C-alpha cells in the first residue's frame, strides 16, 4: 500500500482456516481500496489456506486487480505445484508472482540439472 510516505507494504493472512482466507483477503482489499490505500499493496496468499485451488486464488487475484494491488504466492512445500498455480494465474493476472525460500528454490534448481 502506498501511504502518504510512499512505503510499499505486503499483507500476509496468518489466521489459518478459522476465518475463511478468501473472505478475509477480499474484505481487506475492499477496505484498503475504500480508504485509497490499495494501490501498490501486495497480498501474499498461502495456497494451503485455500479450500478451492485455483478458484479461491483467482477470486483473490480478481479483487486485487480491481483494487490496484498485486498478489504473491507464499513459499509452498510443493514448489512444482506452486509454480504451476502461478503460471495458471498469470494468464489472467500478470502481476501475480511467486516467492520461495532459498533452500527450496536451490533444491528445485539442482533437481532439474
C-alpha positions as CSV (number, residue, x, y, z in Angstrom):
1,X,0.0,0.0,0.0
2,X,1.3,3.4,-0.8
3,X,0.6,5.5,2.2
4,X,1.4,9.2,2.3
5,X,5.1,8.4,3.0
6,X,5.3,6.1,0.0
7,X,6.2,2.9,1.8
8,X,5.0,-0.3,0.0
9,X,3.6,-3.0,2.2
10,X,2.9,-6.7,1.8
11,X,0.0,-8.2,3.7
12,X,0.0,-11.9,4.8
13,X,-3.1,-13.5,6.3
14,X,-1.9,-15.6,9.3
15,X,-5.3,-16.5,10.6
16,X,-5.5,-20.1,9.4
17,X,-8.8,-21.5,8.5
18,X,-10.8,-20.2,11.4
19,X,-11.5,-17.1,9.2
20,X,-12.0,-18.1,5.6
21,X,-9.0,-16.8,3.8
22,X,-10.8,-15.7,0.6
23,X,-13.3,-13.6,2.6
24,X,-10.5,-12.1,4.7
25,X,-8.4,-11.1,1.7
26,X,-11.3,-9.7,-0.3
27,X,-12.6,-7.7,2.7
28,X,-9.2,-6.3,3.4
29,X,-8.7,-5.3,-0.3
30,X,-12.2,-3.7,-0.3
31,X,-11.4,-1.7,2.8
32,X,-7.9,-0.7,1.6
33,X,-9.5,0.4,-1.7
34,X,-12.2,2.4,0.1
35,X,-9.5,4.2,2.1
36,X,-7.4,4.9,-1.0
37,X,-4.6,2.6,0.2
38,X,-4.9,-0.4,-2.0
39,X,-2.8,0.8,-5.0
40,X,0.7,-0.7,-4.6
41,X,-0.3,-3.1,-1.9
42,X,0.8,-6.7,-2.3
43,X,-1.3,-9.5,-0.8
44,X,0.6,-12.7,0.0
45,X,-1.6,-15.8,-0.2
46,X,-0.8,-19.2,1.2
47,X,-2.2,-21.9,-1.1
48,X,-2.6,-24.3,1.8
49,X,-5.1,-21.9,3.5
50,X,-7.4,-22.0,0.4
51,X,-10.1,-24.7,0.0
52,X,-10.6,-24.4,-3.7
53,X,-7.4,-24.1,-5.8
54,X,-7.2,-22.4,-8.2
55,X,-10.7,-20.9,-7.8
56,X,-10.1,-19.2,-4.5
57,X,-6.8,-17.8,-5.7
58,X,-8.4,-16.5,-8.8
59,X,-11.1,-14.7,-6.8
60,X,-8.4,-13.1,-4.6
61,X,-6.5,-12.1,-7.7
62,X,-9.6,-10.6,-9.3
63,X,-10.3,-8.5,-6.3
64,X,-6.7,-7.4,-6.0
65,X,-6.6,-6.4,-9.7
66,X,-9.7,-4.3,-9.3
67,X,-8.2,-2.6,-6.2
68,X,-4.8,-1.9,-7.9
69,X,-3.0,-4.4,-5.7
70,X,-0.7,-7.3,-6.6
71,X,-0.7,-11.0,-5.4
72,X,2.3,-13.0,-4.4
73,X,2.1,-16.7,-3.5
74,X,3.9,-17.6,-0.3
75,X,6.5,-20.4,-0.3
76,X,5.0,-23.8,-0.6
77,X,6.3,-27.3,0.3
78,X,5.5,-28.4,-3.3
79,X,7.5,-26.0,-5.4
80,X,6.3,-27.5,-8.7
81,X,2.6,-27.2,-7.7
82,X,3.1,-23.6,-6.6
83,X,4.8,-22.7,-9.9
84,X,2.1,-24.4,-11.8
85,X,-0.5,-22.3,-9.9
86,X,1.4,-19.1,-10.5
87,X,1.7,-19.9,-14.2
88,X,-2.1,-20.5,-14.4
89,X,-2.9,-17.3,-12.5
90,X,-0.5,-15.2,-14.6
91,X,-2.6,-16.0,-17.7
92,X,-5.2,-13.5,-16.5
93,X,-3.4,-11.7,-13.7
94,X,0.1,-10.7,-14.9
95,X,1.1,-9.1,-11.6
96,X,0.9,-12.4,-9.7
97,X,4.2,-13.7,-8.7
98,X,5.8,-16.5,-6.6
99,X,8.1,-16.4,-3.6
100,X,10.3,-19.2,-2.4
101,X,12.5,-20.0,0.5
102,X,16.1,-20.0,-0.9
103,X,16.8,-23.6,0.3
104,X,13.7,-24.9,-1.6
105,X,14.5,-22.9,-4.7
106,X,18.1,-24.1,-4.8
107,X,17.0,-27.7,-4.2
108,X,14.5,-27.4,-7.1
109,X,17.1,-26.0,-9.4
110,X,19.6,-28.7,-8.5
111,X,17.0,-31.4,-9.2
112,X,16.4,-30.1,-12.7
113,X,20.1,-30.3,-13.7
